[in-house]
């Protein structure tokens, strides 16, 4: 069990990241890419990305020889450039100690990693090229979706804090908050905030337990799995869209595609360019097939894809 220890001061320094952070999201995606489990849902996604990854991204695998990456890669930054600059600004002694940690007992060290250990400029350029290449192949095609999902997640937590308080927002993520200690399921670990505060960062490419960045002198960052639990794919994946349209028909396939979040019948009609009655009829057909659900709240009706509907879109 992960135990996060708060002081009274820490409760005033909890914040939800207002925007997604490209570097942590990329690292979460790369970790998921290397995970062998859940082949049914993630097998095609992994295969597609492994084929798309350029050779320039391969050095990133050298930084996690035993499955653990060095902590100097644990940075935030609201843009890719800012994140890369924060990595490059790591103290040389920190970079050296972290490379020594991850390579302890791992055998031969690649020449460029030895150069990174020595602070060689060319080695840093190799790392920067690898990060850029991986981002373009893995995240750039779905970054718009990540931003949309993050906005929805941020708004949900902001509303909970405003209406019910911070405690309700925290326990909505993990219910074990008592006596200043917040418990998360996972490997045993004690994290003491000690007045540094906590940043909560949703990640949409990770299905495991929370990922903790706990570095001296910085706020602790807890990256937690969010979203629908299925891999993100480019919304413009033409081949998949054509195949789905051949089974469902173009309008129903498009309706399913635009359901990246629950939408009303009016919103669906606007997205599809059809009347409300036509959108409602198509939604009813997809609901009968088990591909979406419809819920009523007051006068509003919202449609959302089922897990099967999400899987078909992939």
C-alpha positions as CSV (number, residue, x, y, z in Angstrom):
1,X,0.0,0.0,0.0
2,X,1.2,3.5,-0.9
3,X,1.0,5.8,2.1
4,X,1.2,9.6,1.4
5,X,1.7,11.6,4.7
6,X,0.2,15.1,4.8
7,X,1.0,17.9,7.2
8,X,-1.6,20.6,7.8
9,X,0.4,22.9,5.4
10,X,0.3,20.2,2.7
11,X,-3.5,20.3,2.6
12,X,-3.2,23.9,1.5
13,X,-0.7,23.0,-1.2
14,X,-2.6,20.3,-3.1
15,X,-3.4,21.2,-6.7
16,X,-4.6,19.5,-9.8
17,X,-2.5,20.0,-12.8
18,X,-4.5,22.4,-15.0
19,X,-3.1,21.1,-18.3
20,X,-1.5,17.7,-19.4
21,X,2.2,17.4,-19.2
22,X,3.8,15.9,-22.4
23,X,6.9,14.4,-20.8
24,X,5.2,12.4,-18.1
25,X,2.4,11.3,-20.5
26,X,5.0,10.2,-23.0
27,X,6.9,8.1,-20.3
28,X,3.6,6.6,-19.2
29,X,2.8,5.6,-22.8
30,X,6.3,4.1,-23.3
31,X,5.9,2.1,-20.1
32,X,2.6,0.8,-21.2
33,X,4.1,0.0,-24.6
34,X,6.7,-2.2,-22.8
35,X,4.1,-4.0,-20.6
36,X,3.3,-7.5,-21.9
37,X,-0.1,-7.8,-20.2
38,X,-3.6,-7.2,-21.6
39,X,-2.9,-8.2,-25.1
40,X,-6.6,-8.3,-26.1
41,X,-7.1,-4.5,-25.6
42,X,-3.6,-3.3,-26.1
43,X,-2.0,-5.7,-28.6
44,X,-3.0,-3.9,-31.8
45,X,-2.1,-0.5,-30.2
46,X,1.4,-1.8,-29.3
47,X,1.9,-3.3,-32.7
48,X,0.9,-0.1,-34.4
49,X,3.2,2.0,-32.3
50,X,6.1,-0.3,-32.4
51,X,5.9,-0.2,-36.2
52,X,5.7,3.6,-36.1
53,X,8.6,4.3,-33.7
54,X,11.5,5.6,-35.6
55,X,15.1,4.5,-35.0
56,X,15.9,7.8,-33.4
57,X,13.6,6.9,-30.4
58,X,15.5,3.7,-29.6
59,X,18.0,5.2,-27.2
60,X,15.1,5.8,-24.7
61,X,15.1,2.0,-24.1
62,X,18.7,2.2,-22.9
63,X,17.7,4.5,-20.0
64,X,15.6,1.8,-18.4
65,X,17.8,-1.4,-18.6
66,X,16.0,-3.0,-15.7
67,X,12.6,-1.6,-16.3
68,X,13.3,1.5,-14.1
69,X,14.1,4.9,-15.6
70,X,16.3,7.5,-13.9
71,X,14.5,10.1,-11.8
72,X,16.0,13.0,-13.7
73,X,13.5,12.3,-16.4
74,X,10.7,12.9,-13.9
75,X,9.7,16.5,-14.8
76,X,6.5,18.4,-15.5
77,X,6.3,21.3,-18.0
78,X,3.2,22.3,-19.9
79,X,4.9,22.0,-23.3
80,X,7.3,19.4,-24.7
81,X,10.0,22.1,-25.0
82,X,9.6,23.1,-21.4
83,X,9.8,19.5,-20.3
84,X,12.9,18.8,-22.3
85,X,14.5,22.0,-20.9
86,X,13.8,20.8,-17.3
87,X,15.4,17.4,-18.1
88,X,18.5,19.2,-19.5
89,X,18.7,21.5,-16.4
90,X,19.1,18.5,-14.0
91,X,22.2,18.8,-11.8
92,X,25.1,16.8,-13.3
93,X,25.7,15.0,-10.0
94,X,22.0,14.0,-10.0
95,X,22.2,12.7,-13.6
96,X,25.3,10.7,-12.7
97,X,23.9,9.1,-9.6
98,X,20.7,8.1,-11.3
99,X,22.4,6.5,-14.2
100,X,24.6,4.6,-11.8
101,X,21.5,3.5,-9.9
102,X,19.6,2.1,-12.9
103,X,22.7,0.4,-14.4
104,X,23.8,-1.2,-11.1
105,X,24.2,-4.9,-12.0
106,X,22.9,-4.5,-15.5
107,X,26.2,-5.2,-17.4
108,X,27.5,-3.2,-20.4
109,X,26.6,0.5,-20.6
110,X,25.9,1.9,-24.1
111,X,28.5,4.4,-25.2
112,X,26.0,7.3,-25.5
113,X,24.8,6.6,-21.9
114,X,28.4,6.8,-20.8
115,X,28.6,10.1,-22.6
116,X,25.5,11.3,-20.7
117,X,27.1,10.3,-17.5
118,X,30.1,12.4,-18.4
119,X,27.9,15.4,-19.4
120,X,28.8,15.2,-23.1
121,X,26.8,17.6,-25.3
122,X,26.3,15.0,-28.1
123,X,24.8,12.5,-25.6
124,X,22.3,15.1,-24.5
125,X,21.4,15.8,-28.1
126,X,20.8,12.0,-28.6
127,X,18.4,12.0,-25.7
128,X,16.6,15.1,-27.0
129,X,16.2,13.6,-30.5
130,X,14.9,10.4,-29.0
131,X,12.3,12.3,-26.9
132,X,11.2,14.3,-29.9
133,X,11.0,11.3,-32.1
134,X,9.0,9.3,-29.6
135,X,6.6,12.1,-28.9
136,X,5.9,12.6,-32.7
137,X,5.2,8.8,-33.1
138,X,3.3,8.1,-29.9
139,X,1.7,11.2,-28.6
140,X,1.4,13.8,-31.3
141,X,-1.4,11.9,-33.2
142,X,-3.6,11.7,-30.0
143,X,-2.5,14.9,-28.2
144,X,-5.7,16.6,-28.9
145,X,-7.6,13.8,-27.3
146,X,-5.3,13.9,-24.3
147,X,-6.0,17.6,-23.9
148,X,-9.8,17.1,-24.2
149,X,-9.7,14.3,-21.6
150,X,-7.5,16.3,-19.3
151,X,-9.9,19.3,-19.4
152,X,-12.8,17.1,-18.5
153,X,-10.9,15.5,-15.7
154,X,-9.8,18.9,-14.3
155,X,-13.3,20.3,-14.5
156,X,-14.7,17.2,-12.7
157,X,-12.3,17.6,-9.8
158,X,-12.7,21.4,-9.7
159,X,-16.4,21.0,-9.3
160,X,-16.0,18.4,-6.6
161,X,-13.7,20.7,-4.6
162,X,-16.0,23.6,-5.0
163,X,-19.1,21.7,-3.9
164,X,-17.8,19.2,-1.4
165,X,-14.3,20.2,-0.5
166,X,-10.8,18.9,-1.1
167,X,-11.3,15.7,1.0
168,X,-14.1,14.6,-1.3
169,X,-12.0,15.1,-4.4
170,X,-9.1,13.1,-2.9
171,X,-11.3,10.2,-1.7
172,X,-13.0,10.1,-5.1
173,X,-9.6,9.0,-6.5
174,X,-8.6,6.7,-3.6
175,X,-10.9,6.3,-0.6
176,X,-8.3,5.7,2.1
177,X,-7.8,9.2,3.6
178,X,-7.6,9.2,7.4
179,X,-5.5,10.9,10.1
180,X,-3.4,12.8,7.6
181,X,-2.4,9.7,5.6
182,X,-3.8,8.9,2.1
183,X,-3.6,5.3,1.1
184,X,-3.4,4.0,-2.5
185,X,-3.4,0.3,-3.5
186,X,0.0,-0.7,-4.8
187,X,3.5,-1.7,-3.7
188,X,4.4,-0.7,-0.1
189,X,5.9,2.8,0.0
190,X,5.9,5.7,2.4
191,X,5.9,9.3,0.9
192,X,6.2,12.2,3.3
193,X,5.1,15.5,1.8
194,X,6.7,17.5,4.6
195,X,5.2,20.8,3.5
196,X,6.2,20.5,-0.2
197,X,2.6,20.0,-1.3
198,X,1.2,17.6,-3.9
199,X,0.4,17.9,-7.6
200,X,-2.2,15.4,-9.0
201,X,-1.7,14.6,-12.6
202,X,-4.0,12.4,-14.6
203,X,-2.4,10.2,-17.2
204,X,-4.3,8.6,-20.1
205,X,-1.7,6.0,-21.2
206,X,-1.2,4.1,-18.0
207,X,-3.3,1.3,-16.4
208,X,-1.1,0.4,-13.4
209,X,-1.0,2.0,-10.0
210,X,-0.1,5.6,-9.2
211,X,3.3,6.8,-10.4
212,X,5.1,9.0,-7.8
213,X,7.7,11.7,-8.5
214,X,9.3,12.4,-5.1
215,X,12.4,14.6,-5.5
216,X,14.0,16.7,-2.8
217,X,12.9,20.3,-2.8
218,X,10.1,19.8,-5.2
219,X,6.3,19.2,-4.8
220,X,5.5,15.5,-4.9
221,X,3.7,14.6,-8.2
222,X,1.2,11.7,-8.2
223,X,0.4,10.6,-11.7
224,X,-2.7,8.5,-11.6
225,X,-4.5,6.5,-14.4
226,X,-7.5,8.2,-15.7
227,X,-9.8,8.1,-18.8
228,X,-11.6,5.2,-20.2
229,X,-9.0,2.5,-19.7
230,X,-8.5,1.8,-23.4
231,X,-5.6,2.9,-25.6
232,X,-5.9,6.2,-27.4
233,X,-5.7,6.0,-31.2
234,X,-5.7,8.9,-33.7
235,X,-9.3,10.0,-34.4
236,X,-8.4,10.1,-38.1
237,X,-7.4,6.5,-38.4
238,X,-9.0,6.2,-41.8
239,X,-8.7,2.4,-42.3
240,X,-10.4,1.7,-39.0
241,X,-13.1,4.2,-39.7
242,X,-13.9,2.7,-43.1
243,X,-14.1,-0.8,-41.7
244,X,-16.4,0.3,-38.9
245,X,-18.6,2.2,-41.4
246,X,-18.9,-0.9,-43.5
247,X,-20.5,-2.7,-40.6
248,X,-22.5,0.1,-38.9
249,X,-23.1,2.6,-41.7
250,X,-21.2,5.9,-42.0
251,X,-23.5,7.9,-39.8
252,X,-23.6,5.4,-36.9
253,X,-19.8,4.9,-37.1
254,X,-19.3,8.6,-37.0
255,X,-21.7,8.9,-34.0
256,X,-19.7,6.3,-32.1
257,X,-16.5,8.1,-33.0
258,X,-17.6,11.5,-31.7
259,X,-18.6,10.0,-28.4
260,X,-15.2,10.8,-26.8
261,X,-17.3,11.9,-23.8
262,X,-21.0,11.7,-22.9
263,X,-23.0,13.9,-25.3
264,X,-26.7,14.9,-25.5
265,X,-28.8,14.1,-28.5
266,X,-28.7,17.8,-29.6
267,X,-24.9,17.7,-29.4
268,X,-24.7,14.5,-31.4
269,X,-27.1,16.0,-34.0
270,X,-24.9,19.1,-34.3
271,X,-21.7,17.0,-34.7
272,X,-23.3,14.8,-37.3
273,X,-25.2,17.5,-39.2
274,X,-28.5,15.7,-38.9
275,X,-31.8,16.4,-37.1
276,X,-32.3,15.5,-33.4
277,X,-34.8,12.8,-34.4
278,X,-32.3,11.2,-36.8
279,X,-29.5,11.3,-34.1
280,X,-31.9,9.8,-31.6
281,X,-32.8,7.0,-34.0
282,X,-29.2,6.1,-34.7
283,X,-28.4,6.2,-30.9
284,X,-31.3,3.9,-30.3
285,X,-29.9,1.4,-32.8
286,X,-26.4,1.5,-31.3
287,X,-27.9,1.1,-27.8
288,X,-29.8,-2.0,-28.9
289,X,-26.6,-3.4,-30.2
290,X,-24.9,-2.8,-26.9
291,X,-22.6,-0.2,-28.2
292,X,-23.8,2.8,-26.2
293,X,-25.7,3.6,-23.1
294,X,-28.3,6.4,-22.5
295,X,-28.9,8.1,-19.2
296,X,-31.5,10.7,-18.3
297,X,-30.8,13.5,-15.8
298,X,-33.8,15.8,-15.4
299,X,-34.6,16.9,-18.9
300,X,-31.2,16.0,-20.3
301,X,-30.4,12.8,-22.1
302,X,-26.7,11.8,-22.4
303,X,-25.2,9.1,-24.6
304,X,-21.9,7.4,-23.9
305,X,-20.1,4.4,-25.5
306,X,-20.0,1.1,-23.7
307,X,-16.7,-0.8,-23.3
308,X,-17.6,-2.8,-26.4
309,X,-18.3,0.5,-28.3
310,X,-15.0,1.9,-27.2
311,X,-13.2,-1.3,-28.3
312,X,-14.8,-1.2,-31.7
313,X,-13.5,2.3,-32.3
314,X,-10.0,1.1,-31.7
